[in-house]
Amino acid sequence: MQRMACSAALLRGLMILLVATLVWRKPVEAQDSWEWPERAKNLQILPADFSPDRLRAVMTGFTRALGVRCSYCHIGEEGKPLSTYDFASDVDPEKNTARKMLKMLGVINDHLKEVKPGPTRVNMWCHTCHQGRPRPQTLEETLTEALNVDGLKAMIARYRDLRERYYGKGAYDFSQVTLNNLGYALLGEGKLDAASAVFRLNVEFFPDSANAYDSLAESYLKRGEKELAIVYYQKSLQLDPDNKNAIENVRRLGAGD
């Protein structure tokens, strides 16, 4: 197939990936017998005359940006020597997806040339969105997908797993705002059990947040569980005595002093 030329902006980005890889290069397992080819086969987006070092830098940059290994896009078995992989094959659809994403990256960076300049030029990279994830979704999107596909328990388990793996790494926003927004979105959809579960997670991880308890109370009020609603409104007031929403609801529910 005829190769497509990279834009100048994309090539600049690829060169930065090269530099970053050469500065910090982590050996890839099971590649002792592997040598990058002088001329790679079936390159359609990258230039056909890419040197072995440049190709290695770009491929390594992809794996780090997405948090994956070579077998994510190429035909080969994880843990086996790279010499056993069929890198030229297009059988894996993820390889074509990667090509499309690489083209998109070039187009975006071309458009960014028109952005009002600041101290340095604005650029888009693979890791700008992915940050170690194959699918660059927000935490809300990821949890909603888990809920819709596999159910409530799976969604909670997914949150705990993601927090364990990615907390502090910038891949997801683990602030209380994220769970609070998701909880209210679920309330709006009438998914009361899921909303309460999300608000309980927020209380678990942010036990000093008056707002987290206030939201949990509201979810129980929506469920008609007034006693529990009062308990959590009062907990919110212990943390923030000026919480007007909690004050009003406690009074309205007849639990005031």
N, C-alpha and C positions, 0 to 999 in steps of 0.2 A: 504494500500500500504506500502511497506517496506520503512522505513526511511533511509536516507543517512547521513553518518557521516560528521560533519563539520571538516574542516581542522584546525590545530592548530592556524594558522594565523587568520582565520576567527573568531574563538572563542575569540582570544585576542581582535579583533576589536569589537566584540559584548560586551565584558566586559567593554571596554572603553565607548561604548554607554550607558551601565548601569550606570557607574560612572557619566557621564555627566548628565544623566537624574535624578539621585538621588540628584545631586548638585543643579540643577535648574529644578523643576518639576512644570509644569503649570497644574492645574486641568482640566480634560476633562469634557466638558459639558454633562449633562444628564447621569452620570454614578454613581449616589449616591447608587443605588441598585446593582451595578455590583461588583463582586469579581472575580479576575483572578483565573482560575481553578488550582488546585494542579497538575493536569496532563492534559495537553491540548490534544485535539483530532486532528488527521490527520496531525501531524507534519511530514514533509517529508525531510526537509533539516536541520532544527534545531533539536537538540537532544530531544527525547521524554520525558526525565526526566527534562527538563528545569523547574526551579522554577518559581513561579508566578512573583516574582520581576524581574527576568532576562527576562522573556517573555515580561512583560510590558515595560521594558527598551528598548528592541529591537524594539517592535512594535511602541513605541513612537518615537524612533530614525528614523524609516522609515517615519512616518508622517511628522516629521520636515524636514528631508532631501529632501522630495519630495513636501512639502507644501500642503499635502492632509490630509483627515480625514479617519477614519476607513472604511467608505462606499466606498472608492476608490477601495478596493480589496475584501471587505467582503459584504455579503448579509445583508442589513439593511438600514433603512431610517434615513438620517441625521436629528439630533435633537431628535430622539427617544432614550430611554434608551439602553445602551449597552446590557442589558439582553435580548432585543428583537432581537439581531443580531444572524445570523447563521454563526458563525466563522468557523465551520468545513466544510462548503459547498465549493465545487470547481466550482460552477456555473460561477462565475465571472472570465473571462479569465485573468484579471489583477493579480489575485492571483497566477496563474501559471507563469506569467511573472515575478512576484516578486521572485518566487523560482529560476527561471533561472538566474536572476540577482544576487541573493545571491550566487549561485554556481559559477558564473563567478567571483564575488568578491573574493571568496576563491581561485580560480585558479590564478587570477592576483597576489594576495598577496603571494601565494606560489612562483610564478616566481620572484617576487620582492626580494625574499631572495638572488637571485643571482646578484642583482644590486650592483655595487661597493659601499661599505658603506661610509657614511659621518659621521658627528657628531651624527646624529640619523638615524634610519632606515626609508626608504621610504615605505609608506603604501598607500593603496587605500581604500577610504570609500565611502559610498553612496553619501554623500554630496560633495565629491570631484568633481563629475560631475553634480549632480542635483542642488545643491545650492538653494533648495526651489522650483524646477520646476519638474513636473512629467516627462516631456520629455526634456532631457538635450541637447537641440540644441543651436547652436550659434545664435546670433542676426541675422546674415545674412541668415542663414538657415530658421529661423522662419519667417522672412519677405518675403523671396522668396516663402515659402510655402503659406503664406497668399495671395500673389499676384497670384500665379498659381491656387489656389483653389477658392478664393473669389473676386479677382480683385484688382485694384489699390487703390480704396478708402478704402477697407478693410485693405490693407497693411499699409497705412498711419495711419489709426485708431489703428491698432495693435501696431505700433511703439509708438504712444503717450500713449497708455495704458500700455505697458511694461515699458516705461520710468517713468511713474507715479508710478507704483508699485515696480519697482526693482532698480531704479537709486540709486547708492551708496551702493548697497548690494552685488555686485560682481557676480551676476547671469549672467549678460550680459555686453559686452564691449560697452559702450555708447560713446566712443571717436569718434571724427570726422573721424578717419581712417576707422572705420567700415562702415559708410554710404558712404564714398568716394569709398571704394572697391566695395561695392554693386552697387553703381551707375555705375562704369566702367564695372562691370560684365554685367549689364543690357544693357549698350551701346553696348558691344560686341555681345550681343544676338539680337541686333536690336530693343530692347524695349525702344524706345526713350522717350515716354511719361513717362514711369515708371522711367527711369533714371533721367530725369529732375525733377520729383517729389521728388526723393530721394536726389538729390543735393540741391533742395530748402529747404528740411528739414535740411540739413547740414548747410546751410546759416542761417536758422532760429535759430538754437541752437548754432551755432558758428559764430556769426556775425562779429567777429574780425579776422577771418581766411582768409587770402589772397588765400590760396589753395582752400578753399570751393567755393569762388566766381570764381576762375579760372576754376574749374571743371564744375560749373553750366554754365559758358560761353561756354565751349566746348560742352556741351550737346545741347545748342541752336544752335551752329554752325553746329553740326551734323544734326539738324532739318532744317537747311537752314534759320534760323531766325537770320540773320547777325546783325541787329540793336540791338537786345537783347544781342547777344554775345558780341558786342562792349561795351554795357553798363556794363556788368559784368566783362569783362576783365579790363575795366577802374577802376571799383570798387576794383578789386584785386590789381591794381597798386597803388591806394590810400593807401592801407594797406601795400603793399610791392613794392616800386618803382623799386626794382631790380629783379622783377619776369620776367625772360627772356622769358618764354613762352607767358606771357601776352603782353610783349613789342613786340615780333615778330608778334603775331596775330593781334594786333591793327594796326601795320604798314602794314601788308599784307592786311588787310581789308580796308585800306585807311582811317583810322581814326586817324592817327598820327598828331602831331603838324606840 
